[in-house]
Amino acid sequence: MKKWVLITGAGRGIGAATAKHLASLGYKVLINYRQDSASAETLKENILSQGGEAHTVQADIADQSQVRRMFETIDQAYGQLTHLVNNAGILFAQCRFDDIEAERFRRILDTNVLGSFYCLQEAITRMESGSAIVNVSSLAAVTGSPFEYIDYAASKGALDTMTVGLAKELAAKNIRVNGVRPGLIYTQMHADGGEPDRVDRLANQIPLQRGGQPEEVAHAIAWLLSEEASFVTGSFIDVAGGK
């Protein structure tokens, strides 16, 4: 079957690395972005130049109506979705728990939890036996990310719970749902949190003594989507250097 994969938040970082890697493996890639159309188009052109197939689809996944429109566009223009990588996520500046404002927490949940929920609901109505989903979580779901991003960690903990529950609901249909939990990875997201060099500062706390690259997470995602992982569902790969 043709493999159509939608990657949310694919314009940069782990999403972009995953898009390139999956395209090299023969997937037809749908690059979702919220507002940075230039990055998404550059990524698409890069994939096309390497002989792959890619298309851009705009939607803010925190908005359910935009998610529905995006999936309807995919139905009409591209074909049946077979794979989903729920990668889009946001965080805000580092702070202690008692300094987190309720509106900030709501915005985190709207994208990281509800946005993933909307995409999952739309995707599973279109998927058939042999399809697969990977939810991109974070090691913060395990550590709690104290003094920095407890709200972000909580959102990823919720995503992990959805991953396990949905995997069990869809197992009889042979639709697999798994997660990856990246640790300290060199992406632009650390700048969003106010510390672009965060990985370098904390690298000595990682057993492998270095930060990870987006491509290393992309390879884990690709394996979980592949038939090589056909007996794996409701599971997680921690891409965190042993932390």
C-alpha positions as a Markdown table, in Angstrom:
| # | Residue | x | y | z |
|---|---|---|---|---|
| 1 | Met | 0.0 | 0.0 | 0.0 |
| 2 | Lys | 1.0 | 3.6 | -0.5 |
| 3 | Lys | 2.4 | 5.1 | 2.7 |
| 4 | Trp | 1.0 | 8.5 | 3.4 |
| 5 | Val | 2.4 | 10.0 | 6.7 |
| 6 | Leu | 1.2 | 13.2 | 8.3 |
| 7 | Ile | 3.8 | 14.8 | 10.6 |
| 8 | Thr | 2.5 | 17.7 | 12.7 |
| 9 | Gly | 4.8 | 20.5 | 13.6 |
| 10 | Ala | 7.1 | 19.3 | 10.9 |
| 11 | Gly | 8.8 | 22.6 | 9.8 |
| 12 | Arg | 11.8 | 22.3 | 12.1 |
| 13 | Gly | 13.7 | 20.2 | 14.6 |
| 14 | Ile | 12.5 | 16.6 | 15.2 |
| 15 | Gly | 9.6 | 17.0 | 12.8 |
| 16 | Ala | 11.7 | 18.2 | 9.9 |
| 17 | Ala | 14.3 | 15.4 | 10.5 |
| 18 | Thr | 11.5 | 12.9 | 10.6 |
| 19 | Ala | 10.0 | 14.2 | 7.4 |
| 20 | Lys | 13.3 | 13.9 | 5.5 |
| 21 | His | 14.1 | 10.4 | 6.9 |
| 22 | Leu | 10.6 | 9.0 | 6.1 |
| 23 | Ala | 10.7 | 10.5 | 2.6 |
| 24 | Ser | 14.0 | 8.7 | 2.0 |
| 25 | Leu | 12.3 | 5.4 | 3.1 |
| 26 | Gly | 9.5 | 5.9 | 0.5 |
| 27 | Tyr | 6.8 | 7.5 | 2.5 |
| 28 | Lys | 4.8 | 10.3 | 0.9 |
| 29 | Val | 5.1 | 13.0 | 3.5 |
| 30 | Leu | 2.5 | 15.6 | 4.5 |
| 31 | Ile | 4.3 | 18.5 | 6.3 |
| 32 | Asn | 2.0 | 20.2 | 8.8 |
| 33 | Tyr | 2.9 | 23.7 | 10.0 |
| 34 | Arg | 1.1 | 26.4 | 12.0 |
| 35 | Gln | 2.4 | 29.7 | 10.7 |
| 36 | Asp | 6.0 | 29.3 | 9.4 |
| 37 | Ser | 5.2 | 28.5 | 5.8 |
| 38 | Ala | 8.7 | 29.4 | 4.6 |
| 39 | Ser | 10.3 | 26.7 | 6.7 |
| 40 | Ala | 7.7 | 24.1 | 5.6 |
| 41 | Glu | 8.2 | 25.0 | 1.9 |
| 42 | Thr | 12.0 | 24.8 | 2.2 |
| 43 | Leu | 11.7 | 21.4 | 3.8 |
| 44 | Lys | 9.3 | 20.3 | 1.0 |
| 45 | Glu | 11.7 | 21.5 | -1.7 |
| 46 | Asn | 14.6 | 19.7 | 0.0 |
| 47 | Ile | 12.6 | 16.4 | 0.0 |
| 48 | Leu | 11.6 | 16.9 | -3.7 |
| 49 | Ser | 15.2 | 17.6 | -4.6 |
| 50 | Gln | 16.2 | 14.2 | -3.1 |
| 51 | Gly | 13.6 | 12.4 | -5.2 |
| 52 | Gly | 10.9 | 12.1 | -2.4 |
| 53 | Glu | 7.3 | 13.2 | -2.4 |
| 54 | Ala | 6.1 | 15.9 | 0.0 |
| 55 | His | 3.3 | 18.4 | 0.4 |
| 56 | Thr | 2.6 | 21.1 | 3.0 |
| 57 | Val | -0.7 | 21.3 | 4.9 |
| 58 | Gln | -1.4 | 24.3 | 7.2 |
| 59 | Ala | -3.3 | 24.0 | 10.4 |
| 60 | Asp | -3.0 | 25.1 | 14.0 |
| 61 | Ile | -3.7 | 21.8 | 15.7 |
| 62 | Ala | -5.0 | 23.6 | 18.8 |
| 63 | Asp | -8.0 | 24.6 | 16.7 |
| 64 | Gln | -10.3 | 21.6 | 16.1 |
| 65 | Ser | -11.9 | 23.2 | 13.1 |
| 66 | Gln | -8.6 | 23.7 | 11.4 |
| 67 | Val | -7.6 | 20.1 | 12.1 |
| 68 | Arg | -10.8 | 18.9 | 10.5 |
| 69 | Arg | -10.2 | 21.1 | 7.5 |
| 70 | Met | -6.6 | 19.7 | 7.2 |
| 71 | Phe | -7.7 | 16.1 | 7.2 |
| 72 | Glu | -10.5 | 16.9 | 4.7 |
| 73 | Thr | -7.8 | 18.5 | 2.4 |
| 74 | Ile | -5.7 | 15.4 | 2.7 |
| 75 | Asp | -8.7 | 13.2 | 1.8 |
| 76 | Gln | -9.5 | 15.2 | -1.3 |
| 77 | Ala | -6.0 | 16.0 | -2.6 |
| 78 | Tyr | -3.6 | 13.2 | -1.6 |
| 79 | Gly | -5.1 | 9.9 | -0.6 |
| 80 | Gln | -5.8 | 7.7 | 2.4 |
| 81 | Leu | -3.7 | 8.5 | 5.4 |
| 82 | Thr | -1.8 | 5.4 | 6.7 |
| 83 | His | 0.6 | 6.9 | 9.3 |
| 84 | Leu | 0.6 | 9.7 | 11.7 |
| 85 | Val | 3.4 | 11.3 | 13.7 |
| 86 | Asn | 2.0 | 13.6 | 16.4 |
| 87 | Asn | 5.0 | 15.8 | 16.8 |
| 88 | Ala | 3.7 | 19.4 | 17.3 |
| 89 | Gly | 4.2 | 20.8 | 20.7 |
| 90 | Ile | 4.9 | 24.1 | 22.5 |
| 91 | Leu | 6.5 | 25.2 | 25.7 |
| 92 | Phe | 7.2 | 28.6 | 27.3 |
| 93 | Ala | 10.0 | 30.2 | 29.4 |
| 94 | Gln | 11.5 | 28.2 | 32.2 |
| 95 | Cys | 9.9 | 28.9 | 35.6 |
| 96 | Arg | 8.9 | 27.4 | 38.9 |
| 97 | Phe | 5.5 | 25.7 | 39.3 |
| 98 | Asp | 4.1 | 28.6 | 41.5 |
| 99 | Asp | 4.9 | 31.1 | 38.8 |
| 100 | Ile | 3.0 | 29.3 | 36.0 |
| 101 | Glu | -0.1 | 31.2 | 35.1 |
| 102 | Ala | -3.3 | 29.4 | 34.3 |
| 103 | Glu | -3.6 | 30.9 | 30.8 |
| 104 | Arg | -0.1 | 29.6 | 30.0 |
| 105 | Phe | -1.0 | 26.1 | 31.2 |
| 106 | Arg | -4.2 | 26.2 | 29.1 |
| 107 | Arg | -2.2 | 27.1 | 26.0 |
| 108 | Ile | 0.2 | 24.2 | 26.6 |
| 109 | Leu | -2.7 | 21.8 | 27.0 |
| 110 | Asp | -4.6 | 23.1 | 24.0 |
| 111 | Thr | -1.7 | 22.2 | 21.7 |
| 112 | Asn | 0.1 | 19.4 | 23.4 |
| 113 | Val | -2.9 | 17.4 | 24.6 |
| 114 | Leu | -6.0 | 18.5 | 22.8 |
| 115 | Gly | -4.2 | 19.1 | 19.5 |
| 116 | Ser | -2.8 | 15.6 | 19.6 |
| 117 | Phe | -6.3 | 14.3 | 20.6 |
| 118 | Tyr | -7.9 | 16.1 | 17.6 |
| 119 | Cys | -5.4 | 14.6 | 15.2 |
| 120 | Leu | -5.7 | 11.1 | 16.7 |
| 121 | Gln | -9.5 | 11.1 | 16.4 |
| 122 | Glu | -9.4 | 12.3 | 12.8 |
| 123 | Ala | -6.6 | 9.9 | 11.8 |
| 124 | Ile | -8.1 | 6.7 | 13.3 |
| 125 | Thr | -11.3 | 7.1 | 11.4 |
| 126 | Arg | -9.3 | 6.9 | 8.2 |
| 127 | Met | -6.8 | 4.2 | 9.0 |
| 128 | Glu | -7.0 | 0.5 | 8.2 |
| 129 | Ser | -5.1 | -2.6 | 9.3 |
| 130 | Gly | -1.4 | -2.1 | 9.1 |
| 131 | Ser | -1.5 | 1.6 | 9.9 |
| 132 | Ala | 0.7 | 3.1 | 12.7 |
| 133 | Ile | 0.9 | 6.1 | 14.9 |
| 134 | Val | 3.8 | 7.6 | 16.8 |
| 135 | Asn | 3.2 | 10.2 | 19.5 |
| 136 | Val | 6.3 | 12.4 | 20.2 |
| 137 | Ser | 6.3 | 12.8 | 24.0 |
| 138 | Ser | 9.3 | 13.9 | 26.1 |
| 139 | Leu | 11.4 | 12.5 | 28.9 |
| 140 | Ala | 10.0 | 15.4 | 30.9 |
| 141 | Ala | 6.9 | 13.2 | 31.3 |
| 142 | Val | 9.0 | 10.9 | 33.4 |
| 143 | Thr | 11.2 | 13.4 | 35.2 |
| 144 | Gly | 8.5 | 16.1 | 35.8 |
| 145 | Ser | 10.9 | 18.8 | 34.7 |
| 146 | Pro | 11.0 | 20.6 | 38.0 |
| 147 | Phe | 12.0 | 24.3 | 38.2 |
| 148 | Glu | 11.6 | 24.5 | 34.4 |
| 149 | Tyr | 8.6 | 23.2 | 32.6 |
| 150 | Ile | 6.2 | 21.2 | 34.9 |
| 151 | Asp | 3.3 | 22.3 | 32.7 |
| 152 | Tyr | 5.0 | 20.9 | 29.6 |
| 153 | Ala | 5.9 | 17.7 | 31.5 |
| 154 | Ala | 2.3 | 17.3 | 32.6 |
| 155 | Ser | 1.0 | 17.7 | 29.0 |
| 156 | Lys | 3.4 | 15.0 | 27.8 |
| 157 | Gly | 2.4 | 12.7 | 30.7 |
| 158 | Ala | -1.2 | 13.0 | 29.4 |
| 159 | Leu | 0.0 | 12.2 | 25.9 |
| 160 | Asp | 1.7 | 9.1 | 27.2 |
| 161 | Thr | -1.6 | 7.9 | 28.8 |
| 162 | Met | -3.5 | 8.5 | 25.6 |
| 163 | Thr | -0.8 | 6.5 | 23.8 |
| 164 | Val | -1.3 | 3.4 | 26.0 |
| 165 | Gly | -5.1 | 3.6 | 26.1 |
| 166 | Leu | -5.5 | 4.1 | 22.4 |
| 167 | Ala | -3.0 | 1.3 | 21.6 |
| 168 | Lys | -5.2 | -1.1 | 23.5 |
| 169 | Glu | -8.4 | 0.1 | 21.8 |
| 170 | Leu | -7.0 | -0.2 | 18.3 |
| 171 | Ala | -4.9 | -3.4 | 18.7 |
| 172 | Ala | -7.7 | -5.7 | 17.4 |
| 173 | Lys | -7.8 | -3.6 | 14.2 |
| 174 | Asn | -4.0 | -4.0 | 13.8 |
| 175 | Ile | -3.4 | -0.3 | 14.1 |
| 176 | Arg | -0.4 | 0.3 | 16.3 |
| 177 | Val | 0.2 | 3.3 | 18.6 |
| 178 | Asn | 3.5 | 4.0 | 20.2 |
| 179 | Gly | 5.5 | 6.9 | 21.6 |
| 180 | Val | 9.0 | 8.2 | 21.7 |
| 181 | Arg | 10.3 | 10.3 | 24.6 |
| 182 | Pro | 13.2 | 12.5 | 23.5 |
| 183 | Gly | 15.6 | 13.8 | 26.2 |
| 184 | Leu | 18.0 | 16.6 | 25.6 |
| 185 | Ile | 18.0 | 17.1 | 21.8 |
| 186 | Tyr | 19.6 | 19.9 | 19.9 |
| 187 | Thr | 16.5 | 21.7 | 18.6 |
| 188 | Gln | 15.2 | 25.3 | 18.5 |
| 189 | Met | 12.7 | 24.5 | 21.2 |
| 190 | His | 15.2 | 25.3 | 23.9 |
| 191 | Ala | 15.3 | 28.9 | 22.6 |
| 192 | Asp | 11.6 | 29.0 | 23.0 |
| 193 | Gly | 12.2 | 28.2 | 26.7 |
| 194 | Gly | 14.6 | 31.0 | 27.0 |
| 195 | Glu | 17.9 | 29.0 | 27.0 |
| 196 | Pro | 19.3 | 28.2 | 23.6 |
| 197 | Asp | 22.3 | 26.5 | 25.1 |
| 198 | Arg | 20.4 | 24.3 | 27.6 |
| 199 | Val | 21.6 | 21.1 | 26.1 |
| 200 | Asp | 25.3 | 22.0 | 26.4 |
| 201 | Arg | 24.7 | 23.1 | 30.0 |
| 202 | Leu | 23.2 | 19.8 | 31.0 |
| 203 | Ala | 25.1 | 17.4 | 28.7 |
| 204 | Asn | 27.4 | 16.2 | 31.6 |
| 205 | Gln | 24.3 | 14.9 | 33.4 |
| 206 | Ile | 23.6 | 12.5 | 30.5 |
| 207 | Pro | 25.3 | 9.0 | 30.8 |
| 208 | Leu | 26.4 | 9.2 | 27.1 |
| 209 | Gln | 27.9 | 12.6 | 27.9 |
| 210 | Arg | 26.3 | 14.5 | 25.0 |
| 211 | Gly | 23.1 | 15.8 | 23.7 |
| 212 | Gly | 21.1 | 14.0 | 20.9 |
| 213 | Gln | 20.4 | 15.0 | 17.4 |
| 214 | Pro | 16.9 | 15.3 | 15.8 |
| 215 | Glu | 17.9 | 12.6 | 13.3 |
| 216 | Glu | 18.4 | 10.1 | 16.1 |
| 217 | Val | 14.9 | 10.6 | 17.3 |
| 218 | Ala | 13.7 | 10.4 | 13.6 |
| 219 | His | 15.2 | 6.9 | 13.3 |
| 220 | Ala | 13.4 | 5.7 | 16.4 |
| 221 | Ile | 10.1 | 7.1 | 15.0 |
| 222 | Ala | 10.7 | 5.4 | 11.7 |
| 223 | Trp | 11.3 | 2.0 | 13.3 |
| 224 | Leu | 8.1 | 2.2 | 15.3 |
| 225 | Leu | 6.1 | 3.1 | 12.2 |
| 226 | Ser | 7.7 | 0.2 | 10.2 |
| 227 | Glu | 6.8 | -3.4 | 9.8 |
| 228 | Glu | 9.9 | -4.2 | 11.8 |
| 229 | Ala | 8.0 | -3.1 | 14.8 |
| 230 | Ser | 4.8 | -5.1 | 13.9 |
| 231 | Phe | 4.5 | -6.7 | 17.4 |
| 232 | Val | 5.1 | -3.4 | 19.2 |
| 233 | Thr | 2.2 | -1.3 | 20.4 |
| 234 | Gly | 1.5 | 0.8 | 23.5 |
| 235 | Ser | 5.3 | 1.1 | 24.0 |
| 236 | Phe | 7.8 | 3.9 | 24.3 |
| 237 | Ile | 11.4 | 4.4 | 23.2 |
| 238 | Asp | 13.4 | 6.8 | 25.3 |
| 239 | Val | 15.8 | 8.7 | 23.1 |
| 240 | Ala | 17.7 | 10.3 | 26.0 |
| 241 | Gly | 21.3 | 9.0 | 26.1 |
| 242 | Gly | 20.6 | 6.8 | 29.1 |
| 243 | Lys | 19.1 | 9.5 | 31.3 |
